[in-house]
């Protein structure tokens, strides 16, 4: 009897340990696949699925609409003050993004900065056929040639921007070679900041085009939102006139929701005004 009691207690403790291990694994990245979680925790996939269902029932995690990935929800803050901002941005933005793509047809991508590139963490490609890619999730885009990267670079604080440009100079990615032309980079970033949006280098991929705008939480740049369309279907001027206002409406809505969940007054997600130093 005593032995049985000890075993039951051990099993109970082990179940708690597994739940903690899984929460920690989910917290390491904005989106995780079942394989990611299995590899990081060593838990059987059947156990992971049962725990994930429990987390979903408790409002701690959810399955994303993007190819069977999982992410933490804002309610996990009730367990720890160390909840990262990135999963909340994805949680808030996805429904807004999906609504846009279902209405307009064109895919959107939400990207976050990671080390030396922008990484796509949410995409609406699954909700449209108007894309040359089957998926853009986890793709890494250059800071100096891609719209999402240029947008992030242009709206980063000046001290951080200088460091990011130096990092890009050390990159072996051919798309980052333009980082060595300081004058050209400065002029490009100044133009992006003035108009509020960034465009992809047309020499990278001429079949499609991308516009990207920044997302702010309070005054902090947290992500960039990009719209991609088939170039032959629409001119750049038409795309800018029609979709840049809609992109800012979406980023404003995301910023407002982030502020709401943080219980504070939202600031506009439009880029701060003023003349930043790009030189």
C-alpha positions, 0 to 999 in steps of 0.5 A: 500500500505504501509503495502504491502511494509513493508510485502514484505521487511519483506519477503525479509529480512526473506529470507536472514536470512534463507539463512544465517542460512542454510550457518551457519548450513552447516559450522558446519560439513563437511557433512550434510543431509537434516534432519541435516539441518532441525533439526538445522535451523527449516526451512521446508525441501522444503525451504532448498531444494530451498536454496540448489539449489540456493547455488549450482547454485552460486557455494557455495555448492554441493550435495555429491556423498555419500548418499545425503549429502551436503557440502560447496565448496571453493567458499564460501570463498568469503563470509567469511574468516572463511571458515573451511578447512575440506569441501575443503579437501572433495571437493578436494579428492572425485573425486580422490577417486572415480576414484581410486575405479572405476579403482581398485574396492577397497573402500577408506575412508577419515577421519578427527580427531574429539575429540577422534577418526577419523570420516569418512567424505567421502567414495567410498563404494557406487561405489563398491560391494567389501565391507562388509559395506553398508556405513562407513560415520560418523563412528568413528574409534579408534586412537590406533587400526584402521589404520586411527587412528594410521596414524593420531596419528603417524603423529601428532605433538609430543605435540598433540600426547601426549595429544591424547594418554592421551585422548585415555586412558580415553576412554571407547571404548575397542579398545582404551585399548592399549593406556595404554601400553606406550612402545607398542604404542611408538614402533608402532607409530615409525614403522608407521612413518618410513614406512609412512603408518599404518595398522589396528590391525588384531584382530579387523576384520580379514575378511578385512584389511586397509592401511592408509596414511596421507594427509598434507596441507603445513605442517599441517596434515589435514586428513588420507586416507584409503584403505580397501580390503578383506583379502582373496583376497590379501596378505598384502605384495602384497597390500603394494607393489601395493597400497601404491605408489598409495595412496601416488600419490592420497594424493600428488594430493590432497595436490597439489590441496589444495595448488593451491586453496590457491595460494601457492607452494605445499609440498609433502604429504609424511610424514616429514622425521626425528626422532620424539619423541614417548617416 
